[in-house]
């Protein structure tokens, strides 16, 4: 069943086809720059995708054929980020968007081509898996603009890039190439622009075919380990234990015995 939802006056689009969800930052005329309205819409789109439309995996992509995202729309900064007070309000929306991706109960895959700067880089870093084309370029230009990157989102850069490359990105603002990010473990695959969509779809399909409760438990456990959060770890253990009483576990065993593909229903 195909479903769709449009937010932020059409600049944020969400689609579900079966178990696969797609969230598109759709502002290609401005290199998919993210306006304040778009930042606010991202958590709503993520929630709709997994909670209402039933996506078991979400792919995050840029609209058009050229870029993932140039980051926050700087043209709004004169009014919406003009001083510390307005910046706090603006960055709260950024933080909610990053958190929505980071804390989504389903895996989030980011597929990246062209420019992936600033807040766009941050959205990618908040996700679980990242694929990029060879023409992708990454940068955090905050220091070149005279502002600080939101502190709570820095954790995603450290987690994804590692301590040294995160420092290089934040301190220099210099562009980073896919090969460097692949070596650091930030990217799980680098491919040609022509093959990027296909490779992303293959990965999304492989994830969507698996048991939703198992995916949720794994994602939560990974976050708990990365953050050193005992409460999250206990929550992951509870969800993990519940899988042994689930219909999906019974289906998985039956499918294995019958040498067929399992059909999981998420309960």
N, C-alpha and C positions, 0 to 999 in steps of 0.2 A: 504494500500500500504506500502510495506516494503522498506526502504532505508538505506544506510550505508555510512560511510565516515571514512577514516583512516588518522591520522595525526601523526607527530613526529615519523616517521619510524615505525609506527604500535603500539607505546606505548600509544597513545590516540585513542580510538575508539568511534564512535558515531553511534547510530542506531535509527531509527524511525519505529514504527509499528503502523499504524493508527495515533492516536493523542498522543501517548506516546513516549517520547524520552528517550534514555539511553546513558549516557556518562561514559565510562569505563577507569579508570586509570590502564593500562594493562602492568604491569612490575612485575609479581608475583615472579620471581626468586630473586628479590631484595625487597621483601615485598611491592611492588608497590611504591617504592621510586620514587620521581618526579625529573627528570632531567631538566636542563634549557630549552631544546627544548620542553619538555612536558609542562612546565609552559607557554611558549609562545604559545603553541597550544591550550590551554584550552579556551581562549576567542574566537578563531576561531571556535572551536567545538560547543561552546554554541550558537554562532551566527548562524551557519549552522543549528543547531537543530531547533531553533524557527523561524528564518527568512526565511530559504530556504526549510527546510523539513517539516515545519508546526507543530512541536510538541507543544502541549498545556500544557504539564507538562514534566519536565526533571527529571530523576532519575540519581543520581551520585553514582557510585559504584566502588569498587576495583576489579581487575581481579583475576582469580584463585578462590580458595575455602577457603583461610585462612585469609587474611588481607584486610583492607580498604586501608591504606597507612601509611608507615613509615615516610612520610614527604619528605622534600627536600633531594636529593641525596648528602650526605655529601662528597662522594668521589670527587665531582667536586669543593669543596670549596677551595682547595689549589690554583687553578687557577682562578676560577670564583668569589670567594668571599674572596680573600686574603687580601684585605685592604678596606678602606672606599670608595674609588673611584669605585672599582669593585663591592663592596657590593651594592652601590646605583643603579648600572645598573641591577644587579641580582634582587634586591628587587623590582625594577620597574616592572619586569615581574611577580613577585609574586603578586604585587598590582593589576595589570591588570587582573590576573586570579581571585583573590578574588572579584574584582569589577564586572567582567563579570557574576559571579554567583549571587552576591548580587543584581545587577541591571537588571538581566534578566527580561523581561516583563512577563514571565510565572513562575509559582511556581517551585522551585527546591527542590526535596526530596533527602536526603542523606541516603543510607542504609549501615550500618556499622557493620562489624564483625572483630574480631581480633584486630590487632594494628591500632590505629588511633592517630598518633603522629605529633607534629610540624605543618608543612605546610598542612598535611592531615587533622589534627584537624581544621586548619584554613579554609580549603575549606568547611568542614562540617559546621563550624560555620557561613560561609557566606550565606548558603542556608536558606530555609524557614522551612522545616520540617525534622526531623531526627528520624530514627528508628535504633535500635541497637540490636544485639544478646547479650545474657548473657555473652558470652566469650569476648566481646569487652573490650579494655583497651585504655584509653585516657591519653595523656600527652603532655606538652609543655616543651621540654628539653632545650630550648634556654639558660637558665641561667647555665645549666650544661656544655654547650659547650663554654661559655664565650662570647656569642653574645646576641644582643637584638632582640626581636621579632619585625617585622615591625609595626610601630606605627599605621598606618592606619587600620591594621587588628585587632589590640587590641579591636577596637570598637565592632567587631563581638563577641569576647569573653565576653565582658561586657554585650552586648545585650542578648546573649544566656545563659550565665552562671550566670549572676548577679554579682554585684560588689565584694562580698566576695569570691566566688568560683573562679572568674577570677583572683583575687589576689593570691589565694592559688596556682592555676595552674601555673601562671607566676613566682611567687616568689620561689616556691619549686621545680618545675619540676617533682613532684611526680606523679605517676599514679593515675588516677581516675577511679572508677568503674561505670558501667551503672546505678546502683541503686542511686548513689549520683547525677549523672547528670539528672536522671529522676526526682528526688525530687526537683532539682533546676529549672526544666522546660526546660532544654536543649534538652531533648529527649521527643518525643510524645508517644513513645511506646518502650518497651523492650520485646523481645520474644526469643524463642529458635532459635538456628542456623538453624535448619531444617525448621522452619516456617518463617524465615526472608524474604525470597524472595516472598513468597505468601502474607504476610501481606503488604509488600511494594507495590506489584502489585495491591492489592485491593485498597489501598489508591490512587495510581496513576490513576487507572481506574475511581474512584469516582471524582477526580479532572478533568480529561480529558473529562468527560461527561458533564461538566458545560460550561456555556457561556464564551468564551475567553475574551470578553470585560469586563465582570463582574470581572473575575479573575485579569485582568490587573489593573482595577481600585482599587480593594481591595488590591493587593500587593503594589501598589504605595501609597495608603492611609496609610497602615501599616508602610511603610518605613518613610513616612512624619511624622507620629506621634512619632515613635521611635527616629527620628533625630531632631524633633522639627523644621522641615524645611517648612516654609510657602510657598515657591515656589513650592515644591513638592506637598504640600497639595492642592494648587490651581490647579495644573496639574491633580491631582487625581479627583478633583471636576469637571473639564472639561470633563474628560473621563467618570466619573460617570454619568454626565448629558447626555452625548451622548448615553448611553445605552437605554434611553427612546425613542430614535428615531431609534433604531436599528431593523433589521429584527429578530435578536435573541430574543428581548423582545416580539415582536409579536408572534414568535414561542413559547416562554415560556408560554404566556397567553393562546394560542390556545391549547397547549398540556395539560395544567392544566384543561381547560374546557372540553377537550375530554378524560381526564383520560388516557393519554398515555405518554410515555417518550419523552421529547423534542429532536429534532435533531438540534443542534446549528452549525452555519457555520462561526461564527466569524465576522459578519458584520450586 
